[in-house]
Amino acid sequence: MKKQENNYFVVTVPGFEDICAGELVALGIQPTGTVHGGVMFAGGLKELYLANLWLRSATRILVRLGTVTARDFPTLFQRLSKLPWGRFIKTGTSCDIRVTSRASRLIHTGRIAEVCQAAIAKTLGEREGDNGKVQKIFLRMDDNCCQVSIDSSGENLHRRGYRQASVAAPLRETLAAGCLLACGYDGSVPLLDMMCGSGTFAIEAALIALHRPPGLERMFAFMDWPKYRPGLWQQLLIEAQRGEKSTLPASIIAVDNNPKAIAAAQKNLEMVGLADLIQLSCENMQQLQPQFPHGLMICNPPYGERLGKDASLKALYHDLGRVYGDTFAGWQGAIICPESELIKSTALSLSPLLRFTNGGIKVALLEKS
Ligand SMILES: C[S@@+](CC[C@H](N)C(=O)[O-])C[C@H]1O[C@@H](n2cnc3c(N)ncnc32)[C@H](O)[C@@H]1O
């Protein structure tokens, strides 16, 4: 029997498309294209499960169910009714339908969602009571073409399940992992985050270094589909566990001068079972001395915008520049922050590796030369 192939779309934070495409290639999956905010690939359930389990920089993964053209609601209903909804929606699962419409005759997104609900109900027939499950469905109407996608991930993939505690302005796990990958981090060199906050870089670095999949501990929307294959999923988990390292090839050091941040990071490290592997300490970054001649330093300093304007921020960036440029001169160094006046206070020569938005603020991953 021929394996059923689907077209998939990996949603990424804009700026991370190439990083995510590289991750797919490393999984043995060839991307079929890249657009602003996403990467396409084709494959069966194995490829879909692998991508959800392993992609560190992805936000979610959609299955392209089909595209229908419609300029009126009866046509939309009739054409949506022909899509194979039963492959993805069990009896009793409710549908959360998200609609966008642009340059189309049908612009009332609420009405489009209602028509889609009715089409699903018609296709699936008599439905039993609520089973408590919710399937997200995305409809994108553009130039009278309605592209229908089914979410396979459930909660956004940055929700790995380990973050129990955080302090102000934590970085999303997917962004932290994507930045590490953009710096070429593979776990083979020491890593230092001297402003670790809730420990996101240290934890994501450890997951990369140990070769542990970020999706190991969580549930996915595809687990509620009628054709879910638990045996295949278990096999992928077993293979992942077989390939996992028990010790870090090189040290991971996380430092912050705020005891509350260290307490939050400690809680998260315990949650993910990494407390014994990562060196965590409450220190001022100005006091740090390198334990190794080479390594990667990465940090996400306060920007001012989110954490409150602070006159001493300029001094902090100046000190950061001294630590990066002088004390750790032999280390590769990367900083995530806006490309504003503030960064000039570091007096470092920096070049952008990535540009993206973090919590609504335009930032860059800047690497020291
Ligand atoms: C934007 S937060 C980092 C968030 C972190 N990336 C996360 O995901 O949770 C900046 C951190 O820098 C720390 N910090 C500020 N000045 C510092 C200094 N001089 N030495 C060490 N840490 C400092 C703050 O306590 C704060 O936790």
The ligand as an SDF file (V2000), in Angstrom:
LIG
                    3D

 27 29  0  0  0  0  0  0  0  0999 V2000
   16.0550   39.8880   29.9330 C   0  0  0  0  0  0  0  0  0  0  0  0
   16.5140   39.0510   31.3590 S   0  0  0  0  0  0  0  0  0  0  0  0
   17.1330   37.5320   30.7330 C   0  0  0  0  0  0  0  0  0  0  0  0
   16.0320   36.5670   30.4800 C   0  0  0  0  0  0  0  0  0  0  0  0
   16.5070   35.1860   30.1570 C   0  0  0  0  0  0  0  0  0  0  0  0
   17.1410   35.1060   28.8610 N   0  0  0  0  0  0  0  0  0  0  0  0
   15.3330   34.2150   30.2540 C   0  0  0  0  0  0  0  0  0  0  0  0
   14.9940   33.5770   29.2530 O   0  0  0  0  0  0  0  0  0  0  0  0
   14.7150   34.1210   31.3230 O   0  0  0  0  0  0  0  0  0  0  0  0
   17.9930   39.8600   31.8310 C   0  0  0  0  0  0  0  0  0  0  0  0
   18.6340   39.3150   33.0850 C   0  0  0  0  0  0  0  0  0  0  0  0
   19.8840   39.9980   33.2930 O   0  0  0  0  0  0  0  0  0  0  0  0
   20.1340   39.9920   34.6830 C   0  0  0  0  0  0  0  0  0  0  0  0
   21.1850   40.9970   35.0010 N   0  0  0  0  0  0  0  0  0  0  0  0
   21.0990   42.3340   34.9010 C   0  0  0  0  0  0  0  0  0  0  0  0
   22.2670   42.8880   35.2520 N   0  0  0  0  0  0  0  0  0  0  0  0
   23.1240   41.8850   35.5670 C   0  0  0  0  0  0  0  0  0  0  0  0
   24.4740   41.8220   35.9760 C   0  0  0  0  0  0  0  0  0  0  0  0
   25.1950   42.9190   36.1660 N   0  0  0  0  0  0  0  0  0  0  0  0
   25.0440   40.6180   36.2000 N   0  0  0  0  0  0  0  0  0  0  0  0
   24.3130   39.4740   36.0100 C   0  0  0  0  0  0  0  0  0  0  0  0
   23.0180   39.4790   35.6210 N   0  0  0  0  0  0  0  0  0  0  0  0
   22.4220   40.6570   35.3890 C   0  0  0  0  0  0  0  0  0  0  0  0
   18.7630   40.3080   35.2810 C   0  0  0  0  0  0  0  0  0  0  0  0
   18.6990   39.9020   36.6330 O   0  0  0  0  0  0  0  0  0  0  0  0
   17.8310   39.5120   34.3560 C   0  0  0  0  0  0  0  0  0  0  0  0
   17.5200   38.2470   34.9120 O   0  0  0  0  0  0  0  0  0  0  0  0
  1  2  1  0
  2  3  1  0
  2 10  1  0
  3  4  1  0
  4  5  1  0
  5  6  1  0
  5  7  1  0
  7  8  2  0
  7  9  1  0
 10 11  1  0
 11 12  1  0
 11 26  1  0
 12 13  1  0
 13 14  1  0
 13 24  1  0
 14 15  1  0
 14 23  1  0
 15 16  2  0
 16 17  1  0
 17 18  1  0
 17 23  2  0
 18 19  1  0
 18 20  2  0
 20 21  1  0
 21 22  2  0
 22 23  1  0
 24 25  1  0
 24 26  1  0
 26 27  1  0
M  CHG  2   2   1   9  -1
M  END
$$$$
